[in-house]
Amino acid sequence: MPRNSQRIALPLLLALLGSAAAPSFAQADDSPAIVRRDAELDNLLTQKARDILERVKLVDGQVRSRRVDVVADVAAGVVTISLDRSFLPETYGASYEDQTSEINFGLLHWAEQVAPFHRVIHLYDGQPAEYYFPEIKAADDAAREAGDEIRQRGWLGRGPRR
């Protein structure tokens, strides 16, 4: 990480951590501070996402995204990264999944220093990857159905516990 980014990111992160750790009571005049803190977290995560995307190895057919925006929903524990459609590869495969995991781990590393997060959603021109690769959804649905069937057989095949 460049030295200038560290100088900017560290005070911002400390400010976020400090404000997140401070007890808050629901009052009408607290909302601007909460919105400002959320905006600061979004800005920090957007910059971290840009840094990650500059370093990540591109998969066949990918072009570095010109648009990178990150929004953190602290209450839901979800980070959403919005990119250009051009960042999707020609085909969905293991290399793309590895790349997505690398991006997710990097973003979660920073986000979890402020609050617990458990999921990263990737959007490409406002749509999830499944929109562009319908075979992903079909495979996920088939795996889910197979898992449900196995669980059902498992429950039906068991006798009472003793």
SULURLIN-V925268 format. One record per helix or strand. SS is the DSSP state (H for helix, E for strand). FROM is the first residue (numbers start at 1). TO is the last residue. If there is no record, write none. Layout:
ss->(SS;SS)
from->(FROM;FROM)
to->(TO;TO)
This chain:
ss->(H;H;E;E;H;H;E;E;H;H)
from->(3;28;68;78;85;94;119;127;129;134)
to->(21;55;73;83;87;111;124;127;132;157)
